[in-house]
């Protein structure tokens, strides 16, 4: 029975592979003397491998090397076609199948990739490849639910001592704010209004929270059109104050690590007569009492999700944020004084968003759809060593560090609605069997097939 199932998978894969078509691209030079030299060397390598393949048509190594060269130089179609020809000769070659799946996934073709991975995990060499395929379907570190219910919980944030989490929930019918005590596993409702309170954050001293609310927008319009203002609340007595009494939308407030400043997003600089959803947004900073609200960016892009590097003020330091100034959303850092800007992520056509900086300032976490759906990522503060932390069919979004930098809190719809989860960077995920990875892969394929119908 196993051999029959394997043959069916191989035959289906082979038929699917050869449905791919396209014209061959010429390898172009980079321009200039250096570019010509690189182009000549590249063409020489390709020609040499093509001759070796002609002389040794059954040697898969040469075909794999040629596919690697094509793919590494941005010629995905030629790479895929090279591997397809190899699979026509040897449909069960696990390494070629894996490489084909890897290239397809990196190119955004999840269906083709998963079919290739399924063929590998259905074959006799499954155990040898499970560690390479599992990261596409299994979290890299241990993930546990923290706050979960039939309602939606989202945008969690730690207190400075790491013992509490403040978050928003719609369990009362609209967004209100709650505090979850990690030491007692108990919750406390902080707001209870017919308006929507969102994006909460603790002050470093734990005495206040900052958040957004639509409570002062009395227009009879849908919630999605309500204007948000930024509020501060004294947790001792519950008194609140509107910090941004402005006729524009203000949101995503965050305290600086010192607690002296708050960064946020606002559309107040866009004076065009256009619908609110077409307006540009900029990054602002203000003192923690709402005074001296200053624009850090001022341009015709959508800048959002700001956070300050440790030690930053309204005059010196670095702000990290996401922006669509490169076409799709990417993560940027900007010197507050000089306004010098550096793009940290470079993934055209996908979105890298919602950065958060560790208390030590050396790491940045964010979420991205670069692998097909939203997952949590980690990188150094210069954009290097980018690593995917979660691998799940659900949407994992809006990560924030714990104060010690060892955990990441995020919200996800893994259970059907949004709940809060905690990823432990000190605890690698448990080993998983090839059969369990295959089961998750099959589920992913079912979802893709259902969406295409």
N, C-alpha and C positions, 0 to 999 in steps of 0.2 A: 504493500500500500504506500509506503514511504517513497519508493522509487517511482511509482506512478504519479504521485503528487508532485514530486520534484520535476518530472518530465513535463507535466502540464505547465508548471511555473516557467520552466525554461522555454517551452514553445511559445507561451503567451508573451514572455519578455522579448524573445527574438522577433516575433511579429510586431510588437509595439516599437521596438528599437528602429526597425526599418521603415516605420511610418514617418520618420524624421527626414526632412528634405531641405534643400537650400543650396545656394550657389557658393562656390569656393571663393574665398577672399584672397587677394594677393597680399603677401607680407610687405608692408610699406616701411620705408626708412623713417627715422626720427627727424631727419633734417640736419644739415650741417655736417662737418667732417666726422665728428664723433658718431652722429646718427648713422652715417653711411657705413662706417666701420662696423657698428653693431648690427646693421642690416645685413651686411655681407657675411658676418660670422653666423648670424641666425639662419640665413639661407643655406650656408654651407652645412650646418648641423642638420637641417631638415633634409637636404639632398643626400647627405651621407646615410641618414637613417632610412630614407626611402629606398636607397640602393640596397642596404642590408636587408630590408624587408623583402625586396624583390628576390634576393638571393636566398633568404631564409624565411619563407612565408609562414612557417609554423612556429617561429620563435616569437613568443608573446612579449618578451622583454623589449625588443626593438619597437614594437607597436606602442607599448606603454610609454617608452621614452619620448616617442614622437608626439603622442597625445599630451604628455606633460609640457613639452615645449610650446605646443600650440596654445594650451590653456594658460600657461604662465605669461604668455605674450598677448593675451586678450582675444585669441581666436578660438572661442568656445565651440563654434560649429565644426571647425576642422578637427578639434580634439574629440568631440563626440562621434563624428563620422569615423575617425581612426579606430576608436574603441568598438564601434558597431561592426566594423569589418573584422576585428579580432574575434568578436563574439559569434560572428557567422561561422568562423572556423572552429571555435571552441565555446559553445554556449554555456558550459558549466564552469568556466575559469573564474574562480572566486575573486582573485585579485582584480581582474579586468572588470568584473561585475561591480565590485566595491568602488573602484575608481570611477566607473561610469555613474554610479549613484551619487558619489561625492561631487563630481563635476556638475551633474544635473541639479543637485540641491543648491550648490553655490550659485547656479545660474537662475534659481527661482522656480525650477520645474520639480515641484515636490512629488507629483504623481509618478513621473518617470524615475525619480530617485528612489522612491519607496518600493517600486516594483523591482528595481535592481537589488536593493537591500534585502527584500523578501526572498529573492532567489538565492542570495548568499546564505541567509539564515535558515533556509529550507534544505541546504546542501550538507554534505558530510564535513565540511570545514567550518561549520557554524560557530563552534566554540572558539576557534582561532580568531574570529572576526567580531565577536560580541563586544569586546572592549572598544573597538573602533566605531561600531555602529550605535552602541548603547547611548553615547553622549547626545545623539540626536533625539532621543526619546526619554532620557532619564536625567534628573537633576544632578549636577556635579557635587553638590553638598546636601547634607540632611536638611529637609524642609518639613516643618511642623505647623499645623494650624494654631493660631493664637486666639483670635476672636472669630467665631463663626456662628451663624444663626440663619433663619429663613429670610432675614432682612439683608440688605447690602451694607457692608462695612468697607470703608475706603479711606485713603489718604491718612494713614497712621503716622505718628511722630513720637519719638521717645522723650521722656523727661531727662534732665541732665544726669540724674543718678541711675538711669536705666531701669528704674522700678515701675514706671508707669508709661502707658501709651495713650495719647489722645487721638481721636479719630472721629469721622463723621459716619452716621448711620441713618437710614430711612425707615427705621422700625416704627416710628410714630406717624408715618405717612409723608413726611418731608425730611430734608436733611437737618439733623440736629447733631450736637457734639456730645461725646461721651468720653470718659476716662476709664481705662482698664488698668487695674492694679495687678501687676504680674506676681506680686508676693502673696496675694490673697485670692487671685482669680475672681475678683469682683469688679462690677462696673458702677459708675456714677454718671447720671445724666447731667450735663452742664448747661445746655440751652434747651428751651421748650417754647418755640414760637411758631407761628404759621409761616414764617419766612424760611429761607434756606440758609443754614450756617455750614460753611465748608472750609477746607484747607487749613486746619488748625495746627498751631505750633506752640510748644512751651517756650517761655523765656528761660534762659540759662539758670536764673536763680529760682525758678519754679513758682514764682509768685503770680505770674501773669500768663495769659495765652493771647496769641494774635490769630485772627481768623477773618473770613469774609462773611458778609450777610447781605441779604436783599431787603432787610426789614425797613429801610428808609425809601424804597421804591414803591410808591403806592399806586402806580399805574395799573390799570386792569388789562394786563398783557400776560402772555404765557411766560412761565418761569425762564425759558431759554432766552427771553428778551429782557429779563429783569437786569438792572444795573447793580453790580456788587460794590460795596464799600468795604474798607478794611477797619476792623474793630479790635480793641484791646479790652480784655476782661481781667479784673482783679479777682483772683480765685478765692481770696479770703472773704470778700463780701459780695461778690457777684456783680459789682458795678461795671458797666461797660461804657466805652467812649468811641465814637466814630472818628477815625484818624484821617480819613480821606474824603471829606465832604466835597465831592467833585461830581460834575454832571457827566461822568464817563464811567466805564467799567474798570474796576481795580481788583486784582486778585493775586493769588499765590504768594502771600506774605511769608517771609522767613526771617527769624532773628539772626544777627551776626553771632559769632561764637562768644563775643564779649557781652552781648545783650544790649549794647548801646545803640544799635542800628537795626533797621528793618528794610529788606529789599522786597520789591513787589513788581507786578506787571500792570501796566495801564495803557489805555487807548487815548488818553487825553491829548496827546500831541497830534493826532490825526484830525484835522479840522475839515476834511472833505465832507461833502453832503452825500454820503453813501450809506447803505445798510450796515448795521453794526457788525455783521459777520464778514464784511469786506474791509473793515478797518484794520490798520496796522497797529501793532503793540510794541511798547518800549519797556526797557528795564529802568526802574526808579529806586532811589534809596532815600530814607528819611531817618530822623532820630526816633528813638523808641516812644516818644510822646507825640509823634506826628509832625514835628516842626521840620522846616527846611527840606521840603520834598524836591529832590533833584533828579533830573533825567540822566541816566548813565549812557543810554543809547538814544539816538534820534535819527531814524531812517525809515524808509518805506519797505520794511520787512516785518515779519512776525517774530519778535523776540520774546522768550518766555522762560519760566521755571528757573529763576535766578537763585544762586546761593553764593555766599561770600567765603573766600578762603580764610583760614584762621589768621587773626591779626589785622584783617582789613577794616578800614574806616571809610567815611564818605570822601576822603581825600587821597588815601593811599591804599594799595593792596590790589586784589584780584577778584573779579566776579566771574563765576561760571554760569553759563546759561545755554539754552537751545535756541536755534534760529533757522529760518528757511532761506536765509540770504544766499545760499549756494544752490537753491532750487528745491531740494528736499531738506528736511530738518537734520541738523548736525549739532554737535556740542562744541562750544567756543569758550575761550577764556579771554578776558580783557583787562588790561592794566587800567585801573580807575583813574589814575592821574593823567597818563599819556594817551589813553583811549586806543593803545596798540592792541590789536586783536589777533588771536591765533586760533585756527580751526583744529580741533583735537580729533574729530572723527571724520573719515572720508569714505562715504558709502553712497555714491550717486544713486538716486532712484528709491532709496529706503529712508526710514526716519529713525534717528537716534535722538532721544528726548529725555527730559526730566532728570538732570544730573543732581547728585548729592555728594558732598565732599566729606571725607572722614575727618574726625577731630584732629588727627595728626597732619592732615593736609596732603598726604601722599597718595591717596586713592580716590577715585571717583566711580560711583555706581550710576547706572542709567538703564533705560530699557529701549529696545530696538526691535524693528520688524525685519531686520536684515536676513533672517533665516525663515521667513514666511509668516510667522505670527509674533506677537510681542513676547519677548523673553528678557530676563534680567542679565546685565553685563557688568563687568568690572574692568577698570584700566588704571594705569598710573596717571598722575596728574599732568603728565606731558602728552597723554594720548597713547603711550606705548603699552604693550602687553595686554591687549584687549582680550578678554576671556568671557565666554558665555557661562553663566552660573545656573540657569534653569533650562529645562527642556521638557515642555509640556504642551499638550494640544490646546490648553486653555490660554487665556491672555494674562501674563504676569506683568504687572505695571507698577510705576511710581515707587521705586525703592528708596529707602533711607537707611543710613548707618545707625547702629547702636552707639552710645557714647564711647565704648571701648573699641569700636571698629571691628569687632569680631562677629557681629551678626548684621543681617540686613532684613528690614521689615518691608513687606510689599503687599499689595492687594491683588487678588486673582479670582477668576470665576471657575476655578477647578471643580467646585462642588455644584455648579449650575448657577449660583449667584455669587456676588463678590464678598469675599471674606479676607481677613488679615492673616498672613503667613510669616513665619520667621525662618530665614535661611542662616545656618550656622557655618561660618567660614572655617571653623576649627574642626569640623566633623565631615569627612567625606561621605558621600552617599554609600549605602550598602551595596555590595556586589549583587548583580542581577543575572539571571540565567538567560541563555539564548532563547529559550521558549517563551520567557516573559517578555523579552524585547520584541520577539516576533508577534506576540499577542498585542502589544501596544502598537506595533507597526501596522498590523491588520486593522486595528481600530482607526488609525489615522487614515488608512486607505479608504475605509468605509465612509469616513466623513468627507474626504475629497470627492469620492464618487457621488455621494448624495448631493453635494454642493454643485456638481456639474450637471445634474439632471434638470 
